[in-house]
Structure formats: C-alpha cells, structure tokens
Amino acid sequence: MKYLFAAILTGAALLPSITHAQGIPGPAIGAPAPGFTVVGLNGKPISLASFRGRVVVLNFWATWCPPCRAETPDMINAYRTLRSPSVAFLGVDSTEAAPIVHAFVASKGLPYPVALDPKKDASSAYDVRGIPTTFVIDEKGIVRARFVDIITGPQLAAFVKAAKAQQNGSIVSDVQNKIDSALDLKQFAFTGDHDTVLKNVKAATDAIDASNKLLDNADPAKGEVTDYLKTRAAQAALLDAATTALAKVAVTPDDRKLLYRMQGDLATDREQWDAAVAAYLHVLQLDPKNTDALSGLGFAYYEKKDWGGEINAYQQYVALTPDADTYIEIGKGYLQLKDFRNAIDAHRKAVQLTEADLAKKKSSDNLVSVAHAWLYLGRAYVASNDKENAHLAFVKSMHYGSMLPPKSSEYERYTELPQEADVALNLTDNSRPGVSLAPWTGADLPGSLASTIKYRLVVSGKADSTVRLRATNIAKGWIASFCSDRLCSPMQLALRLPQSGVKIVEFQLIHNEKRAPKHTKFRVQANGVGGSAASAVMVASAS
C-alpha cells in the first residue's frame, strides 16, 4: 500500500526539491503574483512586470516531463485561440539547459516565448512541486488560477475569461466531488480501542488510495477535471489524523512498523527530510528487508542531497529486488558525486536488465523500459563529456522507441526525447553541422507528400549559415525527399538555419518501383560552415 501521495501526481512529474511549508504553499488564488525575472532562449531577461496590463498564462514545464509533452499541443492550440494584445503566454523551464530546450522548441514549433529559470527563482516563488503547473495572472498582477496537471483548452479558456473579469477561476466536476467525499474527515472516527482505531486507519489509507485512483483515471477531455492541490491538502489532513490516532494505540511490532511508515510518508509530504529519514530507519530496524521503507529512505536522502545515503538505500533495495529504475536512480546519485565510472556502470546495469526482459518477452512495456534505460545512459555519457557514446546511446533509445506502436504516446516520447538530446549534443558546440534522424511524429509539414515513410530530420549548426543536405546509400527504386518551408526537394536540399541554429525537415522515402527491394538502407549527410556530418545508417521497409 502506498501512502506517499505527495509523489503520486495525476499526470504531473515531480521536480527536484523546492522547500515549502505545510498546507498549500505558494501564491494563493486572489493574492498578488510574486515578481520574477527569467532568461529567454535568446539570452535576454524576461520579467513578470513586463506583462503588466495583460492576462498572463504562466506554464512551468520541462522537455523530460511526459505530461508536459502531452500538454504541448493543447497549449499551442490554446495560445492560437486566446492570444491577443491583452493575453500573453510564457513557458518556464527550471531544470534544463538551453540546448535541449532549443531542440524541443524547434521540434514542436512553440509559438510563444519560452524562458529558463536556472536559479529556480520563479519556480521557488511559485512553489512549483510538480509539472506541468499553470498559473493565470490578471492584468493587475493578481493570481486568478493555479492548476497542476495537463490543462485542457476549455479549462484554460475558462481561467482566462475569469481573469479578464478580475475573478478567481474555479475547478468543479463530479469526479472532484467524489474525491472530496472520499477524503471527508467527518466520516472517520479515530477514537476507541486498539482494533477500532486500526480499522479506521485502514479505512483512511484506503480512502487516500481511492482518491489517487480517481485522480489517475480522470479524463479532463471528458470534463473530469480534478483539483490536485485541494486533494493533496485533504489527503494530508486525513493522513495526519490517522497517524496521530495510531501513535496512541500502537503496541505490537506490526503496529509500530505501520506507524513509522506513515510518519515517514507524512514527513515526506511536508518535506521534513530528517524526520522522514528517522521514521524509515525505524521501519528498517524492525524489518531490514522492507522495500517500501528503503524506497522512501532513498527518496528522502535524495531530497536532503545526501547522495551517499541515497545510493546506499537504493543499493540495498536492488539487492533485494533488482530493478532498472532503481539502478537509474543510483546512477543519477553517482552523477551528483561526479563519479562517472560508477554512474555509467549503474546505468549499464539498467540497460542490461531491460534488454534481458525484452529478450524474454517483446512487449510495449519492455520496449519502453529499454528505450528509457538507454536514454538515461546517454545522459550519463553527456555528463561525463563522452559525446560519442552519448550519441550511440541516444540512437539506441530512438531505435527501441521506433519499435513501439506508432500511435502510442510512448512511441512519440521515445523517438522525440532521444533525438532532442542528440541534437543538443551538437548545439553545445555548433562549430560544424549536425544531423539527427528519427521517425516522424505529429502533423505533417505543409507541402509534404502523402503515403510516404516519414522521418523527422533535425539539422543544427551555426546561426544564419547554409547547410546542404544529401540522401545517400539508398537502394535503386527508392526516392528520398526533403520537405521544408512548404517545398519538397528530391535527394538533396540547401537550407538556411535560423537564429536558433536548429531547423526541422520532414525527410521522406518513397518506394517508387514495384521491382525495387522492399528494404533500403539510407543516411543523410550535411555539409556547411565548419565541416560535415552524417546521420546514423537506418533501414526503411515498404509496407
């Protein structure tokens, strides 16, 4: 049973620690929005004050965050629908460097300003614990809405309409009413004898689990909008009451083990990391092989930035239950210590575990796991400045991602994420061109041909320079086409890079002759300022 509801976001991804007080911290609805200054992708400062007189949609996100990526098309459509002289949008990424964000923005064609928050000043001021998180601020600088999770176009439009009228936005739905009812403290009587209290504690933790299932299963597109912040506060109040009641009657070792776990999870929600560590250690004194306590302990040490403690806790965990995700956490801990050898070794173990599982059973879940493990191994190589192995790892991640069902969100995620990371490798030193190929995702570019095999070709290099692209290694009977800026060019293309240094091209392969081979190898070569580059050799198959 999980009590760590603070880490169970409906769709949002947890950010690294941002200190906050008990309750619902951060700017309250109806209160002045904290001022901030962030850094635009062009390197220029952007302040909240510069938007005064306009309604501001402030979206905190990151490229590594799956729900943020899922939200992006709706955010783009909302911008195109709602933008006006009186409504502005600003995206803020507080966890990543400019190259990877540049690659994502170019890939998705984000039409609104995006900024970096390297010192986390903005995300701290707004207490952004999970992303995506969206604030709507009215023209006088008053917070009118705060929404954690993927926001739909209609919900955002309702928030903007309320802000224009200088009114607070609201989140109302039948599913939220069910959550409120499940967590209502009045239905739990935490008094009586030992057995009665235990029964009510169990009922309370079941209610928390039920509320999390309602959050997880809610579909905003069907009007099932939930208020994560309100729900989290209600869960915290219920767990607090249950823990206090249990502490008065706990007598057996099992009682105390349950109590310490609940105290650890409650301290985790309050970000009281020393208390969380102490509670989980008490559990482990009673049950050294308790994997829930080891997992909670590792997370608490991570938040304390005690990398040695985190690594030790997770190593004990994988000794009991070998797990690729835990090896990835161990690798990330070693990266914090700049111990690249052990970091890469841990990430390799994650790759080995996932590839072994895939060899036993080829499933979508196992393909996602191995693509994920290769992606993190690539990131570890980036941290160690081993660009060659990083590139190979990202190509591997794309390879496994391309084997997923094409219509799935995982297919999009594990073809796009590693490609953006691969492009970012070149953007850190764009003295020569860079090219990266991955299966096409999203809508076709204007001018592209129908019924073709499509790839997203990302070209990078020096801003305002010309890059010449050429398709090579293609079997007879196949034709390649480069589509960019509403024009398609067979076999080769000369293009000019924009100021961002990144350009997206739709690369297509057409099986032109009935007698042509069913498969063809191919690659794309690029020549430009500073030299040349080539994509990995890939294989295409006619349907």
C-alpha positions in Angstrom: 0.0 0.0 0.0 1.3 3.5 -0.9 0.9 6.4 1.5 3.3 8.6 -0.4 0.6 10.6 -2.1 2.8 13.6 -2.5 4.7 11.7 -5.1 1.5 10.4 -6.9 0.6 13.2 -9.2 -2.3 12.7 -11.6 -0.2 13.3 -14.6 2.4 15.7 -13.4 6.1 14.9 -12.8 7.9 15.7 -9.6 10.5 18.4 -9.7 13.7 18.3 -7.6 13.1 19.6 -4.0 11.7 23.1 -3.5 11.2 23.9 0.2 7.7 24.8 1.3 5.6 25.0 4.4 2.8 22.7 5.5 -0.6 23.1 3.8 -0.9 24.5 0.3 2.1 26.8 -0.1 2.9 29.2 -2.8 0.9 32.2 -4.1 -2.8 31.9 -3.1 -5.6 32.4 -5.5 -6.6 36.1 -5.3 -3.2 37.2 -3.9 -0.5 39.2 -5.8 1.7 37.2 -8.1 5.3 37.1 -7.0 7.6 39.0 -9.3 10.4 37.2 -11.1 13.0 37.6 -13.9 13.8 34.6 -16.1 16.1 34.2 -19.1 14.7 33.9 -22.6 16.2 31.4 -25.1 17.8 34.4 -26.8 19.7 35.2 -23.5 17.7 38.3 -22.7 15.8 38.7 -19.4 12.1 38.4 -19.2 10.3 39.8 -16.1 6.7 39.3 -15.0 6.5 43.1 -14.6 6.9 43.4 -18.4 3.5 41.8 -18.9 1.6 44.1 -16.6 -1.6 45.2 -18.2 -2.2 41.8 -19.8 -3.5 38.5 -18.6 -0.6 36.1 -18.3 -0.7 32.3 -18.8 2.4 31.1 -17.0 3.2 27.5 -17.7 6.0 25.6 -15.8 7.2 22.6 -17.8 10.3 20.6 -19.0 11.2 18.5 -22.0 11.8 15.4 -19.9 8.3 15.5 -18.4 5.9 13.2 -20.2 2.7 15.0 -19.2 4.3 18.3 -20.3 5.0 16.9 -23.7 1.4 15.6 -23.9 0.1 19.0 -22.9 2.1 20.9 -25.5 -0.3 20.5 -28.5 -3.2 21.8 -26.4 -1.1 24.7 -25.1 -0.1 25.6 -28.6 -3.8 25.5 -29.7 -4.9 27.5 -26.7 -2.3 30.1 -27.5 -3.5 30.5 -31.0 -7.1 30.7 -29.8 -6.6 33.0 -26.8 -3.7 35.2 -27.7 -4.5 38.9 -28.1 -3.0 42.3 -27.2 -4.5 41.6 -23.7 -3.4 38.0 -23.2 0.2 36.7 -23.2 1.8 33.3 -22.7 5.1 32.4 -21.1 6.7 28.9 -20.7 9.3 28.5 -18.0 11.8 25.5 -17.7 13.7 25.5 -14.4 15.6 22.2 -14.8 17.3 22.2 -18.2 19.9 24.0 -20.2 19.3 26.0 -23.4 20.4 23.4 -26.0 17.9 20.7 -25.1 15.1 23.4 -24.8 16.1 24.9 -28.1 15.8 21.4 -29.7 12.3 20.8 -28.3 11.0 24.3 -29.2 12.2 23.9 -32.7 10.8 20.4 -33.0 7.3 21.3 -31.7 7.2 24.8 -33.1 6.2 26.5 -29.9 4.9 29.9 -30.9 5.0 31.6 -27.5 8.1 32.8 -25.5 10.0 30.1 -23.5 12.4 31.0 -20.8 14.9 29.3 -18.5 14.9 29.6 -14.7 18.4 28.3 -13.9 18.5 29.6 -10.3 14.9 28.4 -9.7 13.8 31.8 -8.5 10.5 31.7 -10.3 9.7 28.1 -9.5 10.6 28.6 -5.9 8.5 31.8 -5.6 5.5 29.9 -7.1 6.3 26.7 -5.1 6.2 24.5 -8.2 6.5 21.0 -6.9 5.2 19.2 -10.0 4.9 19.9 -13.6 3.1 20.9 -15.7 1.8 23.6 -13.5 -0.1 26.6 -15.0 -0.9 29.9 -13.4 -3.2 32.5 -14.8 -2.5 36.1 -13.6 -4.8 39.0 -14.3 -3.8 42.4 -15.7 -3.3 43.8 -12.2 -0.9 41.1 -11.3 -3.3 39.0 -9.2 -3.2 35.2 -9.3 -6.6 34.0 -10.6 -5.9 30.3 -11.2 -3.4 27.6 -10.3 -3.6 24.2 -12.0 -1.4 21.2 -11.5 -1.5 18.6 -14.3 -2.3 18.6 -18.0 -4.6 21.5 -18.6 -7.2 21.4 -21.4 -8.1 24.2 -23.8 -11.6 24.7 -22.4 -10.3 24.8 -18.8 -7.6 27.3 -19.7 -10.1 29.4 -21.6 -12.4 29.5 -18.6 -9.5 30.6 -16.4 -8.5 33.4 -18.8 -12.1 34.6 -19.1 -12.3 34.8 -15.3 -9.0 36.6 -15.1 -10.2 39.2 -17.7 -13.1 39.8 -15.4 -10.7 40.0 -12.4 -12.4 37.0 -10.9 -10.9 33.8 -9.5 -11.0 30.7 -11.6 -12.7 27.5 -10.3 -12.4 23.8 -10.8 -15.7 21.9 -10.5 -16.5 18.4 -11.6 -18.4 15.3 -10.5 -15.1 13.4 -10.0 -13.7 16.1 -7.7 -16.9 15.9 -5.7 -16.3 12.1 -5.3 -12.7 12.8 -4.2 -13.9 15.4 -1.7 -16.4 12.9 -0.3 -13.9 10.1 0.0 -11.5 12.3 2.0 -14.0 13.9 4.3 -12.6 13.7 7.8 -16.1 13.6 9.4 -16.6 10.0 8.3 -13.6 8.7 10.2 -13.7 8.2 14.0 -10.1 8.0 15.2 -11.2 7.1 18.8 -11.9 4.0 20.7 -9.9 0.8 21.5 -6.9 -0.5 19.6 -8.9 -2.5 17.0 -11.3 0.3 16.3 -8.5 2.8 15.6 -6.7 0.3 13.4 -9.9 -0.2 11.4 -10.3 3.5 10.9 -6.7 4.0 10.0 -7.0 1.2 7.4 -10.2 2.9 6.1 -8.4 6.3 5.9 -5.4 4.9 3.9 -7.9 3.1 1.6 -9.7 6.4 1.0 -6.3 8.0 0.1 -5.6 5.2 -2.3 -9.1 5.5 -3.8 -8.7 9.3 -4.2 -5.4 8.7 -6.0 -7.1 6.2 -8.4 -9.8 8.8 -9.1 -7.0 11.3 -9.9 -5.2 8.8 -12.1 -8.2 7.7 -14.0 -9.8 11.2 -14.5 -10.0 12.2 -18.2 -10.1 16.1 -18.4 -11.1 15.8 -22.1 -14.4 14.3 -20.8 -14.9 17.1 -18.3 -13.4 15.0 -15.4 -11.2 17.9 -14.1 -9.6 17.5 -10.7 -8.1 19.9 -8.3 -4.7 18.3 -7.3 -3.8 20.9 -4.7 -7.1 20.7 -2.9 -6.9 17.0 -3.0 -3.4 16.9 -1.7 -4.3 19.1 1.2 -7.3 16.9 2.1 -5.1 13.8 1.9 -2.5 15.4 4.2 -5.1 16.3 6.8 -6.6 12.7 6.7 -3.2 11.0 7.0 -2.1 13.4 9.8 -5.3 12.5 11.8 -4.8 8.8 11.1 -1.1 8.9 12.1 -1.9 10.8 15.3 -4.5 8.3 16.3 -2.3 5.3 15.5 0.5 6.7 17.6 -1.7 6.5 20.7 -2.6 2.8 20.4 0.4 1.2 18.6 1.7 -1.6 20.7 2.8 -4.6 18.5 5.8 -4.6 16.2 3.4 -4.6 13.2 1.6 -1.6 14.6 4.9 0.3 15.1 6.1 -0.7 11.6 2.9 0.7 10.1 3.1 3.8 12.2 6.7 4.6 11.3 5.9 4.1 7.6 3.0 6.5 7.8 5.1 9.0 9.8 7.9 8.8 7.1 5.4 9.4 4.3 3.7 12.2 6.2 7.2 13.8 6.8 8.0 13.3 3.1 4.9 15.2 2.1 5.8 18.0 4.4 9.4 17.9 3.1 10.7 17.3 6.6 13.5 15.2 5.3 15.3 14.5 8.6 12.1 13.3 10.2 11.4 11.1 7.1 14.8 9.5 7.3 14.4 8.8 11.0 11.0 7.2 10.5 12.1 5.0 7.6 15.2 3.9 9.6 12.8 2.9 12.5 10.9 0.7 10.0 14.1 -0.9 8.8 15.2 -1.7 12.4 12.0 -3.8 12.7 12.1 -5.1 9.1 15.5 -4.7 7.3 14.1 -6.1 4.0 11.1 -3.6 3.8 11.4 -2.4 0.3 8.8 0.4 0.8 10.9 1.8 3.6 14.1 1.5 1.5 12.4 3.3 -1.4 11.1 6.1 0.9 14.5 6.3 2.5 16.3 6.7 -0.8 13.9 9.4 -1.8 14.3 11.3 1.4 18.1 11.1 1.2 17.9 12.4 -2.4 15.9 15.4 -1.2 18.4 16.0 1.5 21.1 15.9 -1.2 22.8 13.2 0.7 23.9 11.3 -2.3 25.8 8.7 -0.4 22.8 7.9 1.7 20.6 7.7 -1.3 22.9 5.4 -3.2 23.3 3.1 -0.1 19.5 2.9 0.4 18.8 2.1 -3.3 21.7 -0.4 -3.4 20.0 -2.3 -0.5 16.8 -2.1 -2.5 18.2 -3.6 -5.7 20.0 -6.3 -3.7 16.5 -7.5 -2.7 14.6 -6.6 -5.9 16.8 -5.9 -9.0 15.1 -3.1 -10.7 16.2 -1.0 -13.7 14.5 2.2 -12.5 16.3 1.9 -9.1 19.7 1.4 -10.9 18.9 4.6 -12.8 18.4 6.4 -9.5 21.7 5.0 -8.3 23.4 6.2 -11.4 21.9 9.7 -11.0 23.2 9.8 -7.4 26.7 8.9 -8.6 26.5 11.7 -11.2 25.8 14.2 -8.4 29.1 13.0 -6.9 30.9 13.3 -10.2 31.7 9.6 -10.0 31.1 9.0 -13.7 32.5 5.5 -13.8 30.1 4.1 -11.2 27.3 6.2 -12.7 27.7 4.7 -16.1 28.1 1.3 -14.6 24.7 1.6 -12.8 23.0 2.9 -16.0 24.5 0.0 -17.9 23.0 -2.4 -15.4 19.7 -0.8 -16.0 20.2 -1.4 -19.8 21.2 -5.0 -19.2 18.2 -5.7 -17.1 15.7 -4.2 -19.5 17.3 -5.9 -22.5 17.2 -9.2 -20.7 13.5 -8.7 -20.0 12.9 -7.7 -23.7 14.7 -10.9 -24.8 12.3 -12.9 -22.7 9.2 -11.1 -23.9 8.8 -8.5 -26.6 6.1 -6.2 -25.2 5.4 -2.5 -25.3 6.2 -2.1 -21.6 9.5 -3.8 -22.1 10.3 -1.7 -25.2 9.6 1.4 -23.2 11.8 0.2 -20.3 14.8 -0.4 -22.6 14.4 2.8 -24.5 14.2 4.7 -21.2 17.3 2.9 -19.9 19.3 3.8 -23.0 18.1 7.4 -22.8 19.5 7.7 -19.2 22.7 6.0 -20.2 23.1 8.6 -22.9 22.5 11.4 -20.4 25.2 9.9 -18.1 27.6 9.9 -21.0 26.7 13.5 -21.7 27.5 14.4 -18.1 30.9 12.7 -18.4 31.5 14.6 -21.7 31.7 11.4 -23.7 29.7 12.7 -26.7 30.5 9.7 -29.0 29.0 7.2 -26.6 26.1 9.6 -25.7 25.2 9.8 -29.4 25.3 6.0 -29.8 23.1 5.6 -26.7 20.5 8.1 -27.9 20.4 6.4 -31.3 19.7 3.1 -29.4 16.9 4.7 -27.5 15.4 6.0 -30.7 15.7 2.5 -32.2 13.7 0.9 -29.5 11.3 3.8 -29.4 10.6 3.3 -33.1 9.5 -0.3 -32.4 6.6 0.9 -30.2 3.1 1.2 -31.7 3.2 4.3 -33.9 0.0 5.8 -32.5 1.1 5.5 -28.9 2.3 8.3 -26.7 5.3 6.2 -25.8 6.3 6.0 -29.4 6.3 9.8 -29.7 8.2 10.2 -26.4 11.0 7.7 -27.1 11.6 8.9 -30.6 11.5 12.6 -29.8 13.3 12.7 -26.4 16.5 10.9 -27.5 16.5 12.9 -30.8 16.3 16.2 -28.9 19.1 15.0 -26.6 21.2 14.0 -29.7 20.6 17.4 -31.3 21.6 19.2 -28.0 25.0 17.4 -28.2 25.7 19.4 -31.3 24.2 22.7 -30.0 26.7 22.7 -27.2 29.4 23.2 -29.8 27.8 24.1 -33.1 31.1 24.8 -34.9 30.0 22.3 -37.6 26.6 21.0 -38.8 24.8 18.2 -37.0 22.0 16.0 -38.3 19.7 13.6 -36.4 17.0 11.3 -37.8 14.0 9.8 -36.0 10.6 8.6 -37.1 8.2 11.5 -37.8 5.6 12.3 -35.1 2.8 14.8 -35.1 1.2 16.5 -38.1 2.9 16.6 -41.5 4.6 19.7 -42.6 2.9 21.8 -45.3 4.0 20.6 -48.7 4.9 17.0 -47.6 3.8 14.1 -49.7 1.1 11.6 -48.6 1.6 7.9 -48.2 5.4 8.0 -47.7 7.7 6.8 -45.0 8.4 10.0 -42.9 11.2 10.9 -40.6 12.0 14.0 -38.5 15.3 15.3 -39.7 16.8 17.9 -37.2 19.6 20.0 -38.7 21.7 22.1 -36.4 24.7 24.4 -36.8 25.8 28.0 -36.8 23.0 30.5 -36.9 22.2 32.1 -40.3 24.5 29.6 -42.1 23.6 27.5 -45.1 23.6 23.7 -44.8 23.5 21.3 -47.8 21.7 18.0 -47.2 22.1 14.9 -49.4 20.5 11.5 -49.1 22.9 8.6 -49.6 23.1 4.8 -49.5 19.5 4.5 -51.0 18.6 1.3 -53.0 17.6 1.6 -56.6 13.9 2.2 -57.0 13.6 4.4 -53.8 13.4 8.2 -53.8 14.2 10.5 -51.0 12.5 13.9 -50.5 13.4 16.8 -48.1 10.4 18.9 -47.2 10.9 22.3 -45.6 9.2 25.7 -45.8 6.3 24.4 -47.9 8.7 23.0 -50.6 9.9 19.4 -51.2 13.2 18.7 -52.9 14.3 15.2 -54.2 17.5 13.7 -52.9 19.1 17.0 -51.8 18.3 20.3 -50.2 20.1 23.6 -49.3 18.6 25.4 -46.3 19.5 28.3 -44.2 19.5 27.9 -40.4 17.5 30.4 -38.3 18.9 32.3 -35.3 18.2 29.4 -33.0 20.6 27.3 -35.1 18.0 24.5 -35.4 15.8 23.6 -38.4 13.2 20.8 -38.7 12.9 19.0 -42.0 10.5 16.3 -43.0 12.5 13.6 -44.7 10.5 11.2 -46.8 11.2 7.9 -48.6 9.1 6.8 -51.5 9.1 3.2 -52.8 8.9 4.1 -56.4 9.1 0.9 -58.4 7.3 -2.4 -58.0 10.5 -4.4 -58.5 12.5 -2.3 -56.1 13.7 -4.1 -53.0 11.3 -4.0 -50.0 14.1 -2.6 -47.7 16.6 0.1 -48.2 19.4 1.4 -46.0 19.9 5.2 -46.0 21.5 8.1 -44.3 21.6 11.9 -44.6 24.8 13.8 -45.0 25.2 17.5 -44.2 27.8 20.0 -45.3 28.1 23.5 -44.1 30.2 26.0 -42.2 32.9 24.2 -40.2 32.7 20.8 -42.0 30.3 17.9 -42.5 28.2 15.4 -40.5 26.2 12.3 -41.3 23.2 10.7 -39.6 23.3 7.1 -38.4 22.6 4.5 -41.1 18.9 3.5 -40.9 16.7 0.9 -42.6 13.3 1.6 -44.2 10.8 -1.0 -45.3 7.9 -0.6 -47.8 4.5 -1.7 -46.5 
